[in-house]
Amino acid sequence: MKEYPPGCVAQSKSIQFHGGGNAPPQQKPRLPKTTTMKARISQWAFLAALLIPASLLFTQCSTDPSGSDMSDINITASGTSCSNLNSTPVTVPLTEDEADALIFMREEEKLARDIYLALSDKWGVPIFANIAASEQRHMDAVGCMISRYQLVDPITDDTPGIFNNEVLAALYPALLSQGLESYEQALQVGATIEDLDINDLNKELASAQHTEVIATFENLARGSRNHLRSFVGELEKLGANYTPQYISSEEFEAIISSPMETGTAGGKGQGHGHG
């Protein structure tokens, strides 16, 4: 989940959706000086035909306000059209578990966004606004998958705090109330949300079969791990700690003791290093 510091400009890039690593930057070929303009145009037309993939747009920015690398999800929508993703035909339908997981994660990402926006308004510190923007991109990424597989979007009302899922609807006021008590409690709430998110994504990844679903969830999980690192790091600056409530203590320690992750997760593993 990549953080957007104030003044950071999002730049659109293109990658192939294959669940592996980032595609390398496309370098302009070095043409001989004697090449005619007509030959140049012909070569570029040929290259374009080879290089245009069924791609997704993603945004990139390097650091959060504390200077930590906040690279996160590389699979997201261009607005809400998802035209690039939807241009590739679906050949195998989702399993029931995968469909349910996408619908749930769409609203769970909204829960995070809504809470962080409210906490940003209350405390006025960049970490909440930056991560809220990241959560919006995660919502869009899952929304693309919902559109692609013609599922019913659970978000019929995008008003903050409104959810179709009853569990998430109950969590929102409880977490918000805690986060409004103090800045430290707000950070505790942030860590709790990311803790929950990682745990749920781990469960969904265990049963996911489609490469696209796996790639989406792995990128969401990597972003949540980066967000957890950020919230725990801010708590440590206050002399406070976070105790995991959902993931194991071993997984928690492995996450916070490793550096911020970059790139796209490749495969179904749950690695915590740079991807």
PAKOL-311232 format. One line per 10 residues: their letters; for each residue x, y, z of N, C-alpha, C. Coordinates in Angstrom, 3 decimals, padded with zeros to 6 digits, m for minus. Layout:
N
A	X,Y,Z,X,Y,Z,X,Y,Z; ...
//
This chain:
275
MKEYPPGCVA	000.842,m001.177,000.000,000.000,000.000,000.000,000.886,001.237,000.000; 001.108,001.912,m001.038,002.074,002.988,m001.155,001.546,004.292,m000.628; 002.316,004.936,000.208,001.907,006.193,000.808,002.137,007.350,m000.148; 001.252,008.339,m000.092,001.410,009.535,m000.890,001.677,010.716,000.024; 002.935,011.149,000.187,003.220,012.327,000.990,002.621,013.555,000.344; 002.444,014.635,001.110,001.918,015.865,000.529,002.783,016.314,m000.634; 002.132,016.654,m001.738,002.846,017.155,m002.892,003.362,016.078,m003.810; 003.178,014.794,m003.434,003.658,013.720,m004.287,002.716,013.565,m005.464; 003.241,013.403,m006.657,002.430,013.330,m007.858,002.337,011.894,m008.321; 001.115,011.411,m008.543,000.921,010.050,m009.025,001.253,010.003,m010.502
QSKSIQFHGG	001.956,008.959,m010.919,002.300,008.782,m012.311,001.785,007.438,m012.766; 001.083,007.401,m013.902,000.532,006.153,m014.403,001.608,005.343,m015.089; 001.637,004.045,m014.790,002.532,003.120,m015.463,001.717,001.904,m015.844; 002.307,000.990,m016.565,001.582,m000.175,m017.046,002.370,m001.438,m016.764; 001.673,m002.469,m016.268,002.320,m003.756,m016.050,001.400,m004.843,m016.544; 001.972,m006.007,m016.827,001.152,m007.146,m017.166,000.603,m007.768,m015.902; m000.603,m008.283,m015.974,m001.247,m008.917,m014.822,m000.973,m010.408,m014.901; 000.131,m010.835,m014.225,000.442,m012.254,m014.238,000.754,m012.776,m012.858; 000.630,m011.906,m011.829,000.839,m012.365,m010.470,002.304,m012.486,m010.109; 003.216,m012.108,m011.008,004.628,m012.197,m010.704,005.191,m010.845,m010.387
GNAPPQQKPR	006.481,m010.626,m010.675,007.142,m009.370,m010.345,006.786,m008.277,m011.293; 007.213,m007.050,m010.961,006.962,m005.908,m011.817,007.625,m006.101,m013.162; 006.960,m005.697,m014.235,007.599,m005.696,m015.529,008.668,m004.624,m015.528; 009.837,m004.890,m016.136,010.893,m003.880,m016.154,010.487,m002.694,m016.988; 011.032,m001.506,m016.680,010.706,m000.327,m017.470,011.025,m000.564,m018.935; 010.142,m000.090,m019.821,010.359,m000.249,m021.235,011.331,000.823,m021.717; 012.508,000.408,m022.191,013.516,001.340,m022.640,013.343,001.620,m024.126; 013.525,002.875,m024.513,013.463,003.216,m025.915,014.653,002.606,m026.640; 014.417,001.923,m027.764,015.533,001.331,m028.487,016.436,002.408,m029.068; 017.740,002.139,m029.063,018.707,003.078,m029.608,018.819,002.825,m031.112
LPKTTTMKAR	018.325,003.742,m031.951,018.335,003.587,m033.395,019.578,004.228,m033.988; 020.129,003.645,m035.031,021.293,004.247,m035.688,020.958,005.624,m036.208; 021.939,006.500,m036.213,021.706,007.864,m036.663,021.297,007.912,m038.126; 021.697,006.894,m038.893,021.401,006.904,m040.321,019.995,006.407,m040.633; 019.292,005.952,m039.610,017.939,005.444,m039.822,017.020,006.566,m040.264; 016.245,006.336,m041.274,015.336,007.360,m041.777,014.126,007.468,m040.881; 013.408,008.569,m040.996,012.198,008.763,m040.195,011.178,007.678,m040.487; 011.080,007.289,m041.753,010.119,006.258,m042.113,010.463,004.941,m041.432; 011.761,004.628,m041.391,012.179,003.389,m040.743,011.907,003.440,m039.253; 012.149,004.613,m038.640,011.865,004.772,m037.215,010.401,004.495,m036.913
ISQWAFLAAL	009.527,005.086,m037.698,008.080,004.911,m037.477,007.704,003.447,m037.609; 008.264,002.775,m038.608,007.946,001.362,m038.812,008.405,000.511,m037.635; 009.617,000.818,m037.133,010.130,000.048,m035.999,009.286,000.271,m034.755; 008.909,001.510,m034.530,008.082,001.793,m033.343,006.715,001.148,m033.438; 006.133,001.131,m034.618,004.823,000.490,m034.791,004.916,m000.990,m034.492; 006.032,m001.603,m034.934,006.224,m003.031,m034.671,006.396,m003.299,m033.177; 007.203,m002.449,m032.513,007.423,m002.613,m031.082,006.135,m002.427,m030.303; 005.338,m001.450,m030.702,004.083,m001.185,m029.995,003.173,m002.387,m030.058; 003.127,m003.046,m031.222,002.268,m004.220,m031.384,002.705,m005.351,m030.461; 004.019,m005.419,m030.188,004.528,m006.465,m029.314,004.361,m006.159,m027.838
LIPASLLFTQ	004.440,m004.866,m027.494,004.550,m004.498,m026.086,003.240,m004.142,m025.422; 002.180,m003.882,m026.198,000.916,m003.483,m025.575,000.256,m004.700,m024.944; 000.264,m004.823,m023.614,m000.368,m005.964,m022.946,m001.758,m005.602,m022.460; m002.478,m006.632,m022.032,m003.691,m006.348,m021.266,m003.190,m005.913,m019.913; m003.195,m004.607,m019.650,m002.486,m004.084,m018.485,m003.414,m003.357,m017.547; m002.872,m003.081,m016.355,m003.553,m002.299,m015.343,m002.711,m001.102,m015.022; m003.355,000.016,m014.691,m002.619,001.199,m014.308,m002.341,001.171,m012.824; m001.181,001.711,m012.433,m000.930,001.851,m011.012,m000.203,003.152,m010.774; m000.261,003.599,m009.531,000.370,004.850,m009.184,001.590,004.586,m008.334; 002.562,005.483,m008.394,003.811,005.244,m007.684,004.313,006.512,m007.031
CSTDPSGSDM	004.728,006.389,m005.802,005.393,007.473,m005.104,006.287,006.828,m004.068; 007.392,007.443,m003.721,008.438,006.703,m003.046,008.381,006.677,m001.537; 008.012,007.751,m000.880,008.195,007.767,000.568,006.999,008.317,001.314; 006.880,007.916,002.593,005.885,008.514,003.469,006.549,009.681,004.198; 005.817,010.407,005.045,006.398,011.589,005.689,007.636,011.293,006.518; 007.784,010.063,007.014,008.948,009.739,007.828,010.132,009.291,006.991; 009.945,009.210,005.687,011.027,008.823,004.796,011.105,007.345,004.518; 010.169,006.555,005.049,010.190,005.117,004.812,009.580,004.805,003.454; 010.140,003.802,002.785,009.601,003.389,001.499,008.232,002.764,001.711; 007.215,003.344,001.100,005.858,002.843,001.290,005.298,002.263,000.004
SDINITASGT	006.132,001.530,m000.736,005.647,000.889,m001.954,004.513,m000.043,m001.600; 003.445,000.029,m002.387,002.385,m000.926,m002.101,001.745,m001.459,m003.349; 000.473,m001.612,m003.358,m000.191,m002.371,m004.405,000.106,m001.831,m005.791; 000.403,m002.701,m006.733,000.677,m002.330,m008.101,m000.481,m002.681,m009.022; m001.581,m003.110,m008.461,m002.733,m003.472,m009.261,m003.881,m002.596,m008.820; m004.263,m001.668,m009.650,m005.340,m000.769,m009.277,m006.065,m000.284,m010.512; m007.133,000.425,m010.308,m007.975,000.839,m011.418,m007.573,002.190,m011.948; m007.924,002.440,m013.199,m007.839,003.788,m013.745,m009.223,004.380,m013.544; m009.377,005.148,m012.475,m010.719,005.584,m012.098,m011.497,004.360,m011.664; m012.702,004.202,m012.236,m013.501,003.027,m011.908,m013.870,002.248,m013.167
SCSNLNSTPV	m013.234,002.570,m014.308,m013.620,001.932,m015.564,m013.060,000.519,m015.698; m011.839,000.294,m015.209,m011.198,m001.018,m015.289,m011.156,m001.539,m016.722; m011.091,m000.635,m017.680,m011.216,m001.034,m019.085,m010.106,m001.959,m019.533; m008.873,m001.728,m019.062,m007.765,m002.577,m019.492,m007.929,m004.009,m019.007; m008.289,m004.156,m017.735,m008.473,m005.490,m017.176,m009.636,m006.200,m017.847; m010.739,m005.482,m018.051,m011.935,m006.100,m018.595,m011.820,m006.413,m020.079; m010.765,m005.909,m020.729,m010.579,m006.206,m022.142,m010.099,m007.640,m022.360; m009.611,m008.280,m021.295,m009.166,m009.666,m021.382,m010.323,m010.578,m020.983; m010.736,m011.496,m021.845,m011.905,m012.327,m021.537,m011.672,m013.266,m020.356; m012.725,m013.507,m019.591,m012.692,m014.465,m018.490,m012.957,m015.846,m019.063
TVPLTEDEAD	m012.056,m016.777,m018.794,m012.224,m018.132,m019.319,m012.672,m019.129,m018.258; m012.299,m018.859,m016.996,m012.683,m019.759,m015.905,m013.362,m018.930,m014.811; m014.574,m019.287,m014.410,m015.272,m018.501,m013.381,m014.611,m018.634,m012.024; m014.882,m017.689,m011.148,m014.370,m017.742,m009.783,m015.030,m018.870,m009.010; m014.326,m019.373,m008.013,m014.962,m020.276,m007.070,m015.874,m019.435,m006.164; m016.775,m020.103,m005.464,m017.668,m019.382,m004.556,m016.877,m018.675,m003.457; m015.828,m019.345,m002.958,m014.995,m018.737,m001.913,m014.285,m017.493,m002.424; m013.787,m017.545,m003.654,m013.106,m016.386,m004.225,m014.071,m015.215,m004.405; m015.255,m015.498,m004.871,m016.253,m014.440,m005.057,m016.614,m013.798,m003.718; m016.840,m014.633,m002.710,m017.169,m014.108,m001.382,m016.015,m013.286,m000.821
ALIFMREEEK	m014.790,m013.753,m001.073,m013.616,m013.047,m000.555,m013.483,m011.664,m001.180; m013.698,m011.556,m002.471,m013.598,m010.256,m003.146,m014.654,m009.290,m002.620; m015.853,m009.790,m002.431,m016.935,m008.935,m001.926,m016.609,m008.448,m000.512; m016.091,m009.338,000.324,m015.758,m008.945,001.696,m014.595,m007.962,001.724; m013.540,m008.249,000.955,m012.361,m007.383,000.982,m012.659,m005.999,000.426; m013.594,m005.915,m000.468,m013.990,m004.596,m000.994,m014.473,m003.702,000.157; m015.289,m004.251,001.044,m015.801,m003.453,002.157,m014.783,m003.325,003.286; m013.932,m004.326,003.464,m012.928,m004.200,004.522,m011.929,m003.097,004.192; m011.588,m002.949,002.916,m010.718,m001.840,002.514,m011.434,m000.502,002.712; m012.742,m000.487,002.514,m013.521,000.731,002.761,m013.515,001.078,004.246
LARDIYLALS	m013.612,000.061,005.097,m013.551,000.295,006.539,m012.262,001.031,006.892; m011.139,000.539,006.374,m009.853,001.178,006.648,m009.846,002.613,006.129; m010.290,002.802,004.898,m010.297,004.156,004.326,m011.146,005.110,005.150; m012.346,004.674,005.502,m013.267,005.550,006.236,m012.709,005.944,007.600; m012.139,004.978,008.309,m011.566,005.257,009.629,m010.391,006.221,009.507; m009.506,005.974,008.558,m008.310,006.814,008.425,m008.663,008.238,008.000; m009.681,008.389,007.181,m010.108,009.739,006.803,m010.615,010.501,008.030; m011.389,009.824,008.868,m011.910,010.464,010.076,m010.781,010.814,011.042; m009.815,009.908,011.178,m008.698,010.161,012.094,m007.774,011.248,011.541; m007.692,011.346,010.238,m006.924,012.432,009.627,m007.551,013.779,009.946
DKWGVPIFAN	m008.868,013.845,009.853,m009.577,015.089,010.183,m009.377,015.458,011.651; m009.359,014.454,012.518,m009.250,014.705,013.950,m007.841,015.131,014.350; m006.815,014.410,013.875,m005.461,014.615,014.385,m004.556,015.397,013.435; m004.948,015.503,012.196,m004.216,016.357,011.265,m002.787,015.936,010.976; m002.469,014.646,011.088,m001.119,014.169,010.789,m001.141,013.423,009.453; m000.050,013.503,008.690,m000.062,012.954,007.320,m000.294,011.454,007.223; 000.111,010.687,008.223,000.062,009.234,008.080,m001.350,008.737,007.766; m002.362,009.323,008.374,m003.725,008.846,008.149,m004.249,009.234,006.769; m003.972,010.455,006.329,m004.418,010.868,004.997,m003.710,010.063,003.916; m002.413,009.830,004.104,m001.648,009.077,003.110,m002.144,007.644,002.981
IAASEQRHMD	m002.362,006.991,004.121,m002.794,005.601,004.068,m004.254,005.509,003.625; m005.063,006.504,003.922,m006.443,006.514,003.420,m006.458,006.530,001.895; m005.541,007.309,001.294,m005.451,007.347,m000.167,m005.047,005.980,m000.709; m004.165,005.301,000.000,m003.764,003.953,m000.392,m004.935,002.987,m000.310; m005.721,003.108,000.757,m006.889,002.224,000.908,m007.903,002.452,m000.208; m008.009,003.685,m000.682,m008.912,003.952,m001.798,m008.448,003.204,m003.043; m007.139,003.167,m003.263,m006.624,002.428,m004.407,m006.870,000.927,m004.253; m006.802,000.451,m003.022,m007.090,m000.962,m002.782,m008.567,m001.265,m003.053; m009.427,m000.366,m002.622,m010.844,m000.520,m002.940,m011.059,m000.588,m004.446; m010.386,000.292,m005.167,m010.535,000.326,m006.625,m010.030,m000.964,m007.266
AVGCMISRYQ	m008.921,m001.485,m006.745,m008.359,m002.720,m007.301,m009.335,m003.882,m007.139; m009.911,m004.008,m005.940,m010.889,m005.079,m005.716,m012.153,m004.803,m006.527; m012.515,m003.533,m006.657,m013.677,m003.174,m007.471,m013.508,m003.592,m008.915; m012.274,m003.497,m009.433,m011.998,m003.958,m010.794,m012.280,m005.452,m010.938; m011.855,m006.210,m009.949,m012.081,m007.656,m009.999,m013.565,m007.997,m009.903; m014.281,m007.251,m009.073,m015.724,m007.453,m008.954,m016.409,m007.168,m010.285; m015.994,m006.102,m010.941,m016.544,m005.763,m012.249,m016.179,m006.811,m013.288; m014.930,m007.235,m013.260,m014.447,m008.206,m014.254,m015.240,m009.503,m014.187; m015.522,m009.980,m012.995,m016.215,m011.261,m012.839,m017.717,m011.086,m012.618; m018.201,m009.876,m012.875,m019.638,m009.580,m012.853,m020.292,m009.964,m011.527
LVDPITDDTP	m019.614,m009.616,m010.434,m020.187,m009.805,m009.110,m020.981,m008.565,m008.722; m021.786,m008.690,m007.698,m022.567,m007.549,m007.211,m021.710,m006.764,m006.227; m021.462,m005.512,m006.539,m020.641,m004.665,m005.668,m021.374,m004.424,m004.353; m020.754,m004.760,m003.221,m021.436,m004.550,m001.938,m021.533,m003.075,m001.553; m020.730,m002.221,m002.176,m020.768,m000.793,m001.846,m021.804,m000.111,m002.721; m022.985,000.007,m002.188,m024.063,000.707,m002.875,m024.190,002.150,m002.384; m023.581,002.423,m001.235,m023.550,003.765,m000.657,m022.141,003.988,m000.122; m021.396,004.907,m000.747,m019.993,005.114,m000.380,m019.832,006.089,000.784; m020.905,006.410,001.443,m020.834,007.287,002.608,m019.976,006.645,003.699; m019.064,007.385,004.322,m018.249,006.810,005.398,m019.104,006.184,006.499
GIFNNEVLAA	m018.738,004.974,006.909,m019.443,004.297,007.989,m020.617,003.457,007.546; m020.925,003.439,006.244,m022.057,002.650,005.744,m021.520,001.362,005.127; m021.990,000.218,005.642,m021.524,m001.082,005.172,m022.700,m002.048,005.063; m022.630,m002.944,004.076,m023.614,m004.013,003.984,m023.263,m005.155,004.922; m021.962,m005.380,005.126,m021.528,m006.444,006.029,m021.751,m006.016,007.480; m022.494,m006.805,008.226,m022.866,m006.425,009.584,m021.675,m006.378,010.528; m020.704,m007.255,010.326,m019.514,m007.257,011.195,m018.731,m005.967,011.009; m018.526,m005.579,009.769,m017.794,m004.348,009.491,m018.584,m003.122,009.945; m019.893,m003.199,009.796,m020.740,m002.089,010.239,m020.625,m001.869,011.743; m020.453,m002.954,012.506,m020.304,m002.848,013.956,m018.896,m002.410,014.346
LYPALLSQGL	m017.897,m002.805,013.557,m016.516,m002.435,013.860,m016.284,m000.935,013.687; m016.927,m000.348,012.710,m016.650,001.057,012.389,m016.835,001.993,013.590; m017.995,002.026,014.242,m018.143,002.960,015.360,m017.234,002.640,016.541; m016.976,001.355,016.772,m016.118,000.969,017.896,m014.684,001.444,017.663; m014.150,001.195,016.470,m012.786,001.612,016.162,m012.658,003.124,016.088; m013.662,003.770,015.526,m013.616,005.225,015.410,m013.633,005.881,016.786; m014.479,005.375,017.665,m014.553,005.928,019.014,m013.209,005.804,019.727; m012.566,004.660,019.598,m011.256,004.465,020.214,m010.226,005.424,019.622; m010.249,005.567,018.305,m009.261,006.403,017.637,m009.406,007.883,017.927; m010.577,008.305,018.332,m010.802,009.719,018.643,m010.377,010.075,020.067
ESYEQALQVG	m010.036,009.067,020.873,m009.667,009.320,022.270,m008.329,010.050,022.386; m007.351,009.634,021.609,m006.024,010.239,021.653,m005.273,009.852,020.398; m004.173,010.544,020.139,m003.364,010.215,018.966,m002.770,008.812,019.097; m002.338,008.464,020.307,m001.806,007.116,020.499,m002.856,006.055,020.211; m004.070,006.278,020.689,m005.140,005.318,020.420,m005.488,005.269,018.936; m005.355,006.382,018.253,m005.591,006.398,016.807,m004.589,005.497,016.093; m003.332,005.551,016.518,m002.319,004.685,015.937,m002.582,003.219,016.280; m003.069,002.970,017.508,m003.440,001.613,017.888,m004.547,001.078,016.982; m005.503,001.939,016.674,m006.596,001.550,015.774,m006.050,001.234,014.389; m005.140,002.064,013.893,m004.544,001.794,012.596,m003.839,000.451,012.556
ATIEDLDIND	m003.057,000.158,013.590,m002.362,m001.125,013.655,m003.352,m002.283,013.734; m004.442,m002.085,014.477,m005.459,m003.123,014.612,m006.107,m003.438,013.271; m006.443,m002.395,012.506,m007.076,m002.597,011.200,m006.149,m003.363,010.260; m004.869,m003.002,010.245,m003.931,m003.686,009.354,m003.681,m005.118,009.822; m003.638,m005.327,011.119,m003.524,m006.660,011.717,m004.682,m007.534,011.238; m005.902,m007.018,011.344,m007.092,m007.728,010.900,m007.042,m008.006,009.403; m006.643,m006.996,008.641,m006.591,m007.125,007.190,m005.621,m008.225,006.764; m004.442,m008.244,007.364,m003.440,m009.270,007.034,m003.981,m010.659,007.356; m004.608,m010.793,008.504,m005.156,m012.085,008.917,m006.221,m012.573,007.939; m007.127,m011.689,007.541,m008.181,m012.074,006.604,m007.605,m012.427,005.234
LNKELASAQH	m006.628,m011.658,004.783,m006.015,m011.941,003.486,m005.250,m013.262,003.502; m004.596,m013.568,004.612,m003.919,m014.860,004.730,m004.908,m016.003,004.532; m006.081,m015.877,005.126,m007.110,m016.917,005.005,m007.618,m017.018,003.570; m007.837,m015.866,002.940,m008.358,m015.875,001.572,m007.329,m016.438,000.599; m006.054,m016.125,000.813,m005.007,m016.627,m000.070,m004.854,m018.143,000.033; m005.181,m018.690,001.180,m005.035,m020.131,001.376,m005.964,m020.925,000.467; m007.090,m020.329,000.066,m008.050,m021.048,m000.775,m008.172,m020.472,m002.184; m007.513,m019.346,m002.458,m007.615,m018.722,m003.780,m006.944,m019.583,m004.842; m007.524,m019.607,m006.046,m007.007,m020.428,m007.134,m006.639,m019.603,m008.367; m007.394,m018.552,m008.652,m007.133,m017.748,m009.837,m005.885,m016.885,m009.648
TEVIATFENL	m005.044,m016.846,m010.668,m003.826,m016.039,m010.608,m004.145,m014.578,m010.335; m005.189,m014.053,m010.949,m005.550,m012.651,m010.768,m005.977,m012.368,m009.329; m006.734,m013.267,m008.753,m007.182,m013.094,m007.373,m005.990,m013.184,m006.425; m005.133,m014.158,m006.652,m003.943,m014.320,m005.810,m003.071,m013.076,m005.887; m002.840,m012.573,m007.113,m001.999,m011.384,m007.285,m002.587,m010.181,m006.576; m003.892,m010.010,m006.689,m004.560,m008.882,m006.035,m004.430,m008.975,m004.519; m004.720,m010.148,m003.958,m004.668,m010.310,m002.508,m003.239,m010.224,m001.978; m002.265,m010.748,m002.715,m000.879,m010.647,m002.259,m000.424,m009.187,m002.224; m000.853,m008.413,m003.199,m000.494,m007.003,m003.198,m001.194,m006.242,m002.073; m002.432,m006.575,m001.820,m003.134,m005.970,m000.687,m002.433,m006.326,000.625
ARGSRNHLRS	m002.030,m007.583,000.760,m001.370,m008.028,001.994,m000.027,m007.323,002.168; 000.717,m007.184,001.080,001.990,m006.490,001.186,001.776,m005.046,001.632; 000.772,m004.407,001.074,000.463,m003.042,001.488,000.082,m002.973,002.953; m000.711,m003.922,003.426,m001.112,m003.927,004.833,000.082,m004.145,005.752; 001.018,m004.983,005.329,002.212,m005.180,006.149,003.017,m003.879,006.248; 003.127,m003.161,005.132,003.824,m001.876,005.162,003.108,m000.869,006.051; 001.798,m000.855,005.998,001.025,000.055,006.845,001.193,m000.304,008.317; 001.181,m001.602,008.615,001.385,m002.038,009.997,002.753,m001.570,010.497; 003.771,m001.710,009.665,005.098,m001.232,010.048,005.074,000.265,010.367; 004.350,001.030,009.557,004.296,002.478,009.774,003.602,002.831,011.089
FVGELEKLGA	002.464,002.205,011.341,001.735,002.510,012.573,002.535,002.084,013.808; 003.142,000.909,013.757,003.932,000.440,014.892,005.144,001.345,015.091; 005.743,001.777,013.998,006.884,002.686,014.102,006.520,003.999,014.767; 005.342,004.540,014.441,004.890,005.782,015.079,004.573,005.562,016.559; 004.013,004.396,016.877,003.741,004.088,018.282,005.038,004.005,019.083; 006.053,003.410,018.496,007.341,003.291,019.189,007.959,004.658,019.463; 007.721,005.606,018.584,008.216,006.964,018.812,007.571,007.585,020.046; 006.356,007.132,020.361,005.648,007.626,021.549,005.970,006.794,022.786; 006.814,005.777,022.611,007.122,004.894,023.728,006.045,003.863,023.978; 005.192,003.609,022.975,004.086,002.662,023.123,004.333,001.428,022.252
NYTPQYISSE	003.605,000.372,022.544,003.709,m000.873,021.785,002.346,m001.281,021.262; 002.356,m002.179,020.267,001.110,m002.770,019.778,001.190,m004.279,019.970; 000.138,m004.858,020.520,000.049,m006.302,020.694,m000.909,m006.867,019.653; m000.449,m007.782,018.802,m001.327,m008.299,017.742,m002.544,m009.009,018.311; m003.671,m008.775,017.654,m004.925,m009.377,018.083,m005.422,m010.452,017.126; m004.895,m010.474,015.915,m005.406,m011.399,014.901,m004.319,m012.311,014.333; m003.229,m011.753,013.855,m002.135,m012.592,013.381,m001.328,m013.084,014.580; m000.500,m014.102,014.361,000.295,m014.648,015.460,001.407,m013.678,015.853; 001.904,m013.838,017.068,003.018,m013.009,017.521,004.249,m013.227,016.655; 004.433,m014.478,016.187,005.584,m014.784,015.338,005.488,m014.042,014.006
EFEAIISSPM	004.307,m014.044,013.409,004.151,m013.340,012.137,004.295,m011.838,012.331; 003.746,m011.329,013.416,003.855,m009.909,013.712,005.318,m009.488,013.847; 006.089,m010.238,014.612,007.498,m009.899,014.810,008.275,m009.990,013.500; 007.928,m010.976,012.683,008.601,m011.117,011.387,008.325,m009.912,010.489; 007.120,m009.382,010.583,006.758,m008.227,009.757,007.478,m006.971,010.222; 007.365,m006.650,011.503,007.899,m005.363,011.960,009.421,m005.354,012.043; 010.038,m006.530,012.037,011.495,m006.580,012.082,012.113,m006.602,010.687; 011.283,m006.597,009.651,011.785,m006.603,008.278,011.491,m005.259,007.626; 012.240,m004.915,006.571,012.081,m003.600,005.941,010.798,m003.488,005.135; 010.475,m002.255,004.760,009.333,m002.001,003.899,009.480,m002.790,002.601
ETGTAGGKGQ	008.363,m003.331,002.125,008.374,m004.156,000.921,008.059,m003.316,m000.311; 008.695,m003.666,m001.404,008.449,m002.987,m002.668,008.168,m004.023,m003.738; 007.653,m003.566,m004.859,007.417,m004.467,m005.977,006.134,m005.235,m005.826; 005.967,m006.232,m006.701,004.770,m007.058,m006.728,005.093,m008.439,m006.220; 004.244,m008.948,m005.325,004.465,m010.297,m004.796,004.406,m011.312,m005.922; 005.282,m012.278,m005.901,005.294,m013.293,m006.930,005.045,m014.663,m006.357; 003.949,m015.277,m006.705,003.635,m016.595,m006.155,002.705,m016.469,m004.972; 002.491,m017.591,m004.320,001.484,m017.637,m003.266,002.095,m017.552,m001.882; 003.399,m017.285,m001.788,004.048,m017.231,m000.490,003.706,m015.980,000.266; 004.036,m015.971,001.533,003.739,m014.851,002.413,005.023,m014.175,002.867
GHGHG	005.981,m014.018,001.955,007.265,m013.436,002.319,007.139,m012.004,002.792; 008.080,m011.586,003.611,008.039,m010.245,004.180,009.200,m009.390,003.698; 009.989,m009.899,002.770,011.114,m009.118,002.249,010.664,m008.279,001.081; 011.622,m007.686,000.386,011.295,m006.880,m000.782,010.852,m007.798,m001.898; 009.686,m007.453,m002.500,009.160,m008.302,m003.549,009.340,m007.730,m004.919
//
